[in-house]
């Protein structure tokens, strides 16, 4: 038998090589993030950046004219589209487009594995957005929760790509033995998807709450501030997505649903903190079906 430590070192080396070759975020995405993070940004300022990128311009117009918004009359003006969508939505679309472009270029990824991966990520995003809205976050800021949920597990991408068979074996083993997946990843590969996610965040120079979600959704920041609350909502969304098998497939009677979710300590803490009844989460699950279809449309547009 080989030395387990040597094997981990080989895994880590392969992961590091993968990350070195991973594309950087596009210049446009970086500029959009910078402009949107400026307190005095206007739609005109953002238009000057977006208009230089034909693909992002097309995606913005596709989104505003899609079934996601149900407008009667088509919008053909980029500035008008930016005003109607809002700076946050443009920022999230640019970020999603850039990241999805960077991590979906590998044709060798197993389609079934990636379908499962993205289904969970989309569901987590929908749950995160719903929880944000339910707990008092203003609607214009809730889209950022969706994007955070969508991207929370990007640290898994190198593992799925570099070690597809090994990774699926770990997923099965973790499920059968009731282990947390990030613990099983660490034991086999020497790194888990949070730690790999942190390296991706550093490479892409991501900042703010979304970067914290990628790095700490299984180990919440030990602070009592809005960043902690942001990560907590996405962490709860991640758990709910798994419990409901990505939001739509598993249909619980309400009493079974309540009994199941209350077994999780983080969900219990979250419900108490926000004075929510367990039945509220059941209602959100029912509403999530349409939202998941809308979210798939957003992802399709973001991929270009």
C-alpha positions in Angstrom: 0.0 0.0 0.0 1.2 3.5 -0.8 1.8 6.1 1.8 -1.5 8.0 2.3 0.4 11.3 3.0 2.3 10.9 -0.3 -1.0 10.3 -2.1 -2.5 13.4 -0.6 0.5 15.5 -1.6 0.1 14.2 -5.2 -3.6 15.2 -5.1 -2.8 18.6 -3.8 -0.1 19.1 -6.5 -2.7 18.2 -9.2 -5.2 20.6 -7.7 -2.7 23.4 -7.6 -1.7 22.8 -11.2 -5.4 22.9 -12.2 -5.8 26.2 -10.4 -2.8 27.7 -12.1 -4.3 26.9 -15.5 -7.8 28.1 -14.6 -8.6 31.3 -16.5 -8.7 34.6 -14.7 -11.9 36.5 -14.6 -12.5 38.6 -17.7 -11.4 42.2 -17.7 -15.0 43.3 -18.2 -16.2 41.4 -15.2 -13.5 43.0 -13.1 -14.4 46.5 -14.3 -18.1 45.9 -13.7 -17.4 44.8 -10.1 -15.2 47.8 -9.5 -17.8 50.3 -11.0 -20.7 48.7 -9.1 -18.8 48.8 -5.8 -18.3 52.6 -6.2 -21.0 54.5 -4.1 -21.7 57.1 -6.8 -22.1 54.8 -9.8 -24.9 55.6 -12.3 -26.4 53.5 -15.1 -24.5 55.7 -17.5 -21.2 54.8 -15.9 -22.0 51.1 -16.0 -23.2 51.4 -19.6 -19.7 52.7 -20.7 -18.2 49.4 -19.3 -20.8 46.9 -20.4 -21.1 48.4 -23.9 -17.5 47.5 -24.7 -18.2 43.8 -24.2 -20.6 42.5 -27.0 -21.2 39.2 -25.2 -22.2 40.8 -21.9 -24.3 43.4 -23.7 -26.1 40.6 -25.4 -26.7 38.8 -22.1 -28.1 41.9 -20.5 -30.6 42.4 -23.3 -31.4 38.7 -23.3 -32.1 38.8 -19.6 -34.4 41.9 -19.6 -36.3 40.5 -22.6 -36.6 36.9 -21.2 -39.5 35.2 -19.5 -37.7 36.0 -16.3 -39.2 39.5 -16.5 -42.3 39.0 -18.6 -42.2 42.4 -20.3 -44.8 43.3 -22.9 -42.5 45.4 -25.1 -39.0 44.5 -26.0 -36.1 46.5 -24.6 -33.4 47.4 -27.1 -31.5 50.1 -25.3 -28.6 48.9 -23.1 -28.9 51.9 -20.8 -32.7 51.3 -20.4 -32.0 47.7 -19.6 -29.4 48.6 -17.0 -31.8 51.1 -15.4 -34.6 48.5 -15.3 -32.5 45.6 -14.1 -30.5 47.6 -11.5 -26.8 47.7 -10.8 -26.9 44.7 -8.5 -28.4 42.4 -11.2 -25.9 43.6 -13.8 -23.1 43.0 -11.4 -24.4 39.5 -10.6 -24.9 38.7 -14.2 -21.4 39.8 -15.1 -19.9 37.8 -12.3 -21.9 34.7 -13.0 -21.1 34.9 -16.8 -17.4 35.3 -16.1 -17.2 32.5 -13.5 -19.4 30.1 -15.5 -17.3 30.8 -18.5 -14.1 30.1 -16.6 -15.3 26.8 -15.1 -17.3 25.2 -17.8 -14.6 25.2 -20.5 -13.4 21.7 -19.6 -15.2 19.3 -21.9 -14.0 16.3 -20.1 -16.2 16.9 -17.0 -18.7 14.1 -16.6 -22.0 15.4 -17.7 -24.1 13.5 -15.2 -21.9 14.6 -12.3 -22.0 18.2 -13.4 -25.8 18.1 -13.9 -26.1 17.0 -10.3 -23.6 19.7 -9.1 -25.4 22.5 -10.9 -28.9 21.4 -9.9 -27.8 21.6 -6.2 -26.1 25.0 -6.7 -29.2 26.4 -8.5 -31.5 25.1 -5.8 -29.2 26.5 -3.0 -29.3 29.9 -4.8 -33.1 29.8 -4.9 -33.4 28.9 -1.3 -30.8 31.6 -0.3 -32.7 34.3 -2.1 -36.0 33.1 -0.6 -34.6 33.1 2.9 -33.1 36.5 2.4 -36.5 37.9 1.3 -38.3 36.1 4.2 -35.9 37.6 6.8 -36.1 41.2 5.8 -33.5 41.7 3.1 -34.7 44.3 0.5 -35.6 42.8 -2.9 -32.9 44.6 -4.8 -30.2 42.9 -2.7 -31.7 39.4 -2.7 -30.2 38.5 -6.1 -26.8 38.5 -4.6 -27.9 35.7 -2.3 -28.9 33.7 -5.3 -25.5 34.2 -6.9 -23.8 33.3 -3.6 -25.8 30.1 -3.5 -25.0 29.4 -7.1 -21.2 29.8 -6.5 -20.9 28.4 -3.0 -19.5 25.1 -4.1 -17.1 26.1 -6.9 -14.2 24.6 -4.9 -15.6 21.2 -5.9 -15.0 21.9 -9.6 -11.2 21.0 -9.5 -12.0 17.8 -7.5 -14.8 16.7 -9.9 -12.6 17.5 -12.9 -9.3 16.1 -11.7 -10.5 13.0 -9.9 -14.1 12.2 -11.2 -14.1 8.5 -10.2 -12.5 9.1 -6.8 -14.8 12.0 -6.0 -18.0 10.1 -6.8 -16.7 7.3 -4.6 -16.2 9.8 -1.7 -19.7 11.2 -2.2 -21.2 7.7 -2.0 -19.1 6.8 1.1 -19.9 10.0 2.9 -23.6 9.5 2.3 -23.5 5.8 3.4 -21.4 6.6 6.6 -23.3 9.9 7.3 -20.1 11.9 7.1 -19.9 15.5 6.1 -18.6 15.7 2.5 -16.0 18.4 3.3 -14.5 16.1 6.0 -14.3 13.2 3.6 -12.7 15.4 1.0 -10.0 16.5 3.4 -9.3 12.9 4.5 -8.7 11.7 1.0 -7.4 14.7 -1.0 -5.7 16.7 1.7 -8.0 19.7 0.9 -11.7 20.2 1.0 -13.8 22.3 -1.3 -13.9 25.3 1.1 -10.1 25.4 1.1 -9.9 25.1 -2.7 -12.7 27.7 -3.0 -10.5 30.1 -1.0 -7.7 29.6 -3.5 -10.1 30.4 -6.4 -11.3 33.5 -4.5 -7.7 34.7 -4.2 -6.9 34.0 -7.8 -10.0 35.9 -9.0 -9.6 38.6 -6.4 -13.2 38.2 -5.3 -14.3 40.3 -2.3 -17.3 40.8 -0.1 -20.0 38.4 1.2 -19.9 36.0 -1.8 -16.2 35.3 -1.3 -16.9 34.6 2.4 -19.7 32.1 1.4 -17.3 30.2 -0.9 -14.7 30.0 1.8 -16.8 29.5 5.0 -20.2 28.1 4.3 -19.4 25.0 6.4 -17.5 27.0 9.1 -19.4 30.2 9.6 -17.4 33.4 10.4 -17.2 33.8 14.2 -18.6 37.3 14.1 -22.0 38.8 14.8 -22.3 41.1 11.8 -24.0 41.2 8.4 -21.3 39.1 6.8 -22.0 36.3 9.3 -25.7 36.7 8.6 -25.2 36.5 4.9 -23.1 33.3 5.1 -25.6 31.8 7.5 -28.5 32.3 5.2 -26.6 30.5 2.4 -25.4 27.8 4.7 -29.0 27.1 5.7 -30.0 27.2 2.1 -27.3 24.6 1.3 -28.8 22.2 4.0 -32.4 22.8 2.9 -31.4 22.1 -0.8 -29.9 18.7 0.3 -32.8 17.8 2.5 -35.4 18.5 -0.2 -33.2 16.9 -2.8 -32.6 20.2 -4.6 -35.9 21.8 -3.9 -38.4 20.0 -6.0 -37.9 16.2 -6.2 -38.7 15.2 -2.6 -42.3 16.1 -1.5 -42.7 15.8 2.2 -46.0 15.8 4.2 -45.6 18.9 6.4 -45.1 17.0 9.6 -42.3 14.9 8.1 -40.7 18.0 6.6 -40.8 19.8 10.0 -39.4 16.8 11.8 -36.6 16.4 9.3 -35.4 20.0 9.2 -35.5 20.4 13.0 -32.9 17.6 13.3 -30.4 20.2 12.0 -28.9 22.5 14.7 -28.1 25.3 12.3 -31.7 25.4 11.0 -33.1 25.3 14.5 -30.8 28.3 15.4 -31.8 30.2 12.3 -35.5 29.7 12.8 -35.2 30.9 16.4 -33.0 33.9 15.5 -35.5 35.1 12.9 -38.7 34.0 14.8 -39.8 31.8 11.9 -42.1 28.8 12.1 -40.9 25.6 10.5 -44.0 25.6 8.3 -42.7 28.8 6.7 -39.8 26.8 5.1 -42.3 24.3 3.8 -44.2 27.2 2.1 -41.0 28.4 0.6 -40.3 25.0 -0.8 -43.6 25.0 -2.5 -42.9 28.4 -4.1 -39.4 27.4 -5.1 -40.4 25.2 -8.0 -41.2 28.1 -10.3 -38.2 30.0 -9.0 -35.9 27.1 -9.9 -37.1 27.2 -13.5 -36.5 30.9 -13.6 -33.1 30.4 -12.1 -32.2 27.9 -14.8 -33.1 30.5 -17.4 -30.8 33.0 -15.7 -27.9 30.5 -15.8 -28.6 29.7 -19.4 -28.3 33.4 -20.3 -25.2 33.8 -18.1 -23.5 31.0 -19.8 -24.1 32.8 -23.1 
